[in-house]
Amino acid sequence: MRVLSGIQPTGRPHWGNYFGAIKQYIDLQSEDQAFYFIANLHALTTVRDGDTLRQFSLDAAMDLLALGLDPNQASLFIQSDVPEISELNWLLLAGTPMGLLERCVSYKDKIAKGFPVVSGLFAYPVLQAADILAYDSDVVPVGEDQKQHIEVCRDIAKAFNHQYGEVFVIPKAKTLDASAKVPGTDGDKMSKSYGNFIEIFEPVKSMKKKVMRISTDSREMHESKAPETDHLFQLFSLFGSKEEIDSMADLYRAGGFGYGDIKKKIAEAAADYFEPARERRLELEAKPEQLKEILGDGAAQARKKASEVLMRAQKACGLK
């Protein structure tokens, strides 16, 4: 089974990014073959400064490696280092109906949120289809909000195959665990858009201050509290062991504690949980040549496969 996943380099990852997606992506790297890429071509629709995009791309690669992606198990590369993707994108774009793209809710949602109305944003699903189809991907792990793009990819691939023969593997979506949604500092879903996030690699002192400012309800200390509906308990559950989580749940039901105590436990548990990743991140920053080698090897592996698929498509279209 071949797995593919891409990460947009639009800033540093937070707890929600990790537990909601990145951790689950990395857990799939032990499959037969896995490709992970930094989607800098996609990021051009929102990041319009060259130096910023370059640094964001390198940061995203180091973040993934620090968080557990193993280049000996999976290919990690920068999207633009595989030019076959852009060529394949045009072959797909040439035959994609406008109506199919007009029905994509993500485009409408982003426009409603004030994103610039650019053609790259409108045609985003076609480039995403090229990313997926270029590697004969069997499985694409996505969140619930991205499932439509996989369906669009399947529609594009099926239409191409119907026109030209069996060129593309038809991929399937693997929906990420919805229970991994992470509450932010205001209790809503953690998101950069809401400004309620805590970054994975920010200084521990800064992280602890954010945790201590997490909003809570006004119940008295002596009152019993339901752990299942409390966002502080949900945050602690991300980091604690099963025994620690069970003990915390008993404490909630018994009452007699202050939310400040829970916040301190969350901050301590989070600091311990991400400490190995922070150490690996510092090591990678000190070895830029090693990062360059990893990304170069990953791009070579990706290009080898993508060139095979592109050649199949070009021959089918009559371009070769």
C-alpha positions in Angstrom: 0.0 0.0 0.0 1.4 3.4 -1.0 0.6 6.3 1.3 0.8 10.0 0.3 0.5 13.1 2.5 1.4 16.8 2.1 1.9 19.6 4.6 1.5 23.2 3.7 4.4 25.4 4.9 2.3 28.3 6.3 3.8 28.6 9.7 4.9 26.6 12.7 2.7 23.6 13.8 0.6 23.7 17.0 -0.8 20.9 19.2 -3.9 20.7 17.0 -1.9 20.1 13.9 0.1 17.4 15.6 -2.6 15.3 17.2 -5.2 16.1 14.5 -3.0 15.2 11.5 0.8 15.0 11.7 1.0 12.2 14.3 -1.5 10.2 12.4 0.4 10.7 9.1 3.6 9.6 10.7 2.0 6.5 12.2 1.4 5.4 8.5 5.0 5.7 7.4 5.7 2.0 8.0 3.4 1.0 5.1 5.0 -0.5 2.0 5.9 2.9 0.6 5.1 6.4 1.9 5.7 9.8 0.3 5.5 13.0 2.5 6.0 16.4 0.9 6.1 20.0 1.8 3.4 21.6 -0.4 5.1 24.9 -1.2 3.3 25.2 -4.6 0.0 25.2 -2.9 1.3 27.7 -0.3 1.9 30.2 -3.2 -1.8 31.2 -3.0 -1.3 32.6 0.5 2.4 33.1 1.1 3.6 35.8 -1.3 7.2 36.5 -0.1 10.0 34.3 -1.4 12.3 34.3 1.6 9.4 33.6 3.9 8.2 30.6 1.8 11.7 29.2 1.6 12.1 29.4 5.4 8.6 28.0 6.1 9.4 25.1 3.8 12.6 24.2 5.5 11.0 24.7 8.9 8.1 22.3 8.0 10.6 19.7 6.9 12.6 19.9 10.1 9.4 19.9 12.2 8.2 16.6 10.5 11.6 15.0 11.0 11.8 16.2 14.6 8.3 14.8 15.3 9.2 11.3 14.1 9.2 11.1 10.4 11.9 8.6 9.5 13.6 9.2 6.1 14.6 5.6 6.1 11.0 4.6 6.0 9.4 7.4 4.0 10.4 9.8 1.3 10.4 13.4 2.4 10.7 16.2 -0.2 9.7 19.7 -1.2 6.9 19.7 -3.7 8.5 22.0 -6.2 11.6 19.8 -6.4 9.4 17.4 -8.4 8.7 19.3 -11.6 6.7 16.4 -13.0 3.9 17.5 -10.7 3.5 20.8 -12.5 3.5 19.0 -15.9 0.9 16.5 -14.8 -1.2 19.3 -13.3 -1.6 20.8 -16.8 -2.6 17.4 -18.3 -5.3 17.1 -15.7 -6.3 20.7 -15.8 -6.9 20.6 -19.5 -9.7 18.1 -19.1 -11.2 19.1 -15.8 -14.8 20.6 -16.0 -15.2 24.0 -14.5 -18.4 22.8 -12.8 -16.5 20.2 -10.8 -14.2 22.9 -9.3 -17.1 25.3 -8.8 -18.7 22.8 -6.5 -15.7 22.6 -4.2 -16.8 24.0 -0.8 -13.2 24.8 0.3 -12.8 27.4 -2.4 -16.1 29.1 -1.3 -15.1 28.9 2.3 -11.8 30.5 1.8 -13.2 33.3 -0.3 -15.8 33.9 2.4 -12.9 34.2 4.9 -11.3 36.9 2.9 -8.7 35.0 1.0 -7.7 36.7 -2.3 -9.7 35.5 -5.3 -6.9 33.9 -7.4 -7.1 31.2 -10.0 -4.6 29.1 -8.1 -7.0 28.9 -5.2 -9.8 27.9 -7.6 -7.7 25.2 -9.3 -6.1 23.9 -6.0 -8.0 20.6 -6.2 -6.4 19.8 -9.6 -2.9 20.3 -8.4 -3.8 18.2 -5.3 -5.0 15.5 -7.7 -1.6 15.7 -9.5 0.2 15.3 -6.2 -1.8 12.2 -5.4 -1.9 10.5 -8.9 1.8 11.1 -9.6 2.8 8.4 -7.2 0.1 5.8 -7.9 -1.1 6.5 -4.3 -3.5 4.0 -2.8 -4.3 5.8 0.4 -4.4 9.5 1.2 -5.0 10.4 4.9 -7.2 13.5 5.2 -9.3 15.3 7.6 -13.1 15.4 7.2 -12.9 18.8 5.5 -10.5 17.5 2.8 -12.6 14.4 1.8 -14.2 16.3 -1.0 -10.9 17.0 -2.6 -10.1 13.3 -2.7 -13.5 12.7 -4.4 -12.6 15.3 -6.9 -9.3 13.6 -7.5 -11.1 10.3 -8.0 -13.5 12.0 -10.5 -10.6 13.5 -12.4 -8.7 10.3 -12.6 -11.7 8.3 -13.7 -12.5 10.8 -16.4 -8.9 10.7 -17.7 -8.9 6.9 -17.6 -12.2 6.8 -19.4 -10.8 9.0 -22.2 -7.3 7.6 -22.5 -7.2 4.1 -20.9 -6.1 2.8 -17.5 -3.4 5.4 -16.7 -4.0 6.3 -13.1 -4.5 4.3 -9.9 -7.8 5.5 -8.2 -6.9 6.5 -4.6 -9.0 6.1 -1.5 -9.2 8.5 1.4 -8.4 7.5 4.9 -10.3 9.8 7.2 -8.2 10.8 10.2 -9.5 10.1 13.7 -12.0 12.8 14.4 -11.6 12.3 18.1 -8.2 13.8 17.8 -9.7 17.3 17.6 -7.8 19.5 20.0 -9.4 22.3 22.0 -7.7 25.6 22.0 -7.0 28.1 24.8 -10.6 29.3 24.5 -12.2 25.9 24.4 -13.0 26.0 20.7 -11.1 23.8 18.2 -7.4 24.9 18.2 -6.7 26.9 15.0 -4.4 29.6 13.8 -7.4 31.3 12.4 -8.9 31.6 15.9 -5.6 32.7 17.5 -6.2 30.1 20.2 -3.2 27.8 19.5 -0.1 26.6 21.3 2.9 25.9 19.1 4.8 22.6 19.5 8.2 24.2 19.4 7.7 27.5 21.2 9.8 28.0 24.4 8.5 26.0 27.3 8.1 29.2 29.4 5.9 30.7 26.8 3.9 27.5 26.4 3.2 27.3 30.1 2.0 30.9 30.2 -0.5 30.1 27.4 -1.7 27.0 29.2 -2.3 28.9 32.5 -4.4 31.4 30.5 -6.8 28.7 29.2 -10.4 29.8 29.8 -12.5 27.7 32.3 -16.0 27.7 33.7 -17.0 29.2 37.0 -17.8 26.1 39.0 -16.6 26.0 42.6 -13.6 23.9 43.6 -15.7 21.5 45.7 -18.1 20.7 42.8 -18.0 17.4 40.9 -17.1 17.9 37.2 -17.7 15.6 34.2 -14.3 14.9 32.6 -15.8 13.9 29.3 -17.0 17.4 28.6 -14.1 19.5 30.0 -11.6 20.8 27.5 -8.8 20.9 30.1 -9.3 17.2 30.7 -9.3 16.6 26.9 -5.9 18.4 26.7 -4.4 16.4 29.5 -5.6 13.2 27.8 -3.4 14.0 24.9 -0.3 13.7 27.0 -1.0 11.6 30.0 -0.6 7.8 30.3 -3.8 5.7 30.7 -3.2 5.4 34.4 -2.7 9.2 34.7 -5.8 9.9 32.7 -7.9 7.5 34.8 -6.7 9.1 37.9 -7.5 12.6 36.6 -11.0 11.4 35.7 -11.6 10.2 39.2 -10.3 13.6 40.6 -12.8 15.4 38.3 -15.8 13.3 39.5 -14.8 13.7 43.2 -14.3 17.5 43.0 -12.2 19.4 45.5 -9.6 20.7 43.1 -8.8 24.0 41.3 -8.4 24.4 37.5 -5.0 25.9 38.1 -3.8 22.5 39.4 -4.9 20.8 36.1 -3.3 23.5 34.0 0.0 22.9 35.7 -0.2 19.2 35.1 -1.1 19.8 31.4 1.9 22.2 31.0 4.3 19.7 32.7 3.0 16.7 30.7 3.2 18.7 27.4 6.8 19.8 28.1 7.9 16.2 28.8 6.0 14.8 25.8 7.6 17.2 23.2 11.0 17.4 24.8 12.6 14.7 22.6 11.2 16.4 19.5 12.6 19.8 20.6 16.0 18.2 21.1 15.9 16.6 17.6 14.8 20.0 16.1 17.8 21.7 17.6 20.1 19.0 16.1 18.6 19.4 12.7 19.0 23.2 12.8 22.7 22.6 13.5 23.1 20.3 10.5 21.7 22.1 7.5 23.6 19.8 5.1 22.0 16.8 6.6 18.5 18.3 5.9 19.6 19.1 2.4 20.7 15.5 1.8 17.4 14.1 3.2 15.3 16.3 1.0 17.5 15.7 -2.0 17.2 11.9 -1.6 13.5 12.2 -1.0 13.0 14.3 -4.2 15.1 11.8 -6.2 12.8 8.9 -5.1 9.7 10.9 -5.7 10.9 12.0 -9.2 11.6 8.4 -10.2 8.0 7.4 -9.5 6.4 10.6 -10.8 8.3 10.5 -14.1 7.0 7.0 -14.7 3.4 8.1 -14.1 3.9 11.3 -16.1 5.3 9.3 -19.1 2.2 7.0 -19.0 -0.1 10.0 -19.1 1.9 11.8 -21.8 1.9 8.8 -24.0 -1.8 8.3 -23.5 -2.5 11.9 -24.5 -0.3 11.7 -27.6 2.4 14.0 -26.2 5.1 11.3 -26.5 
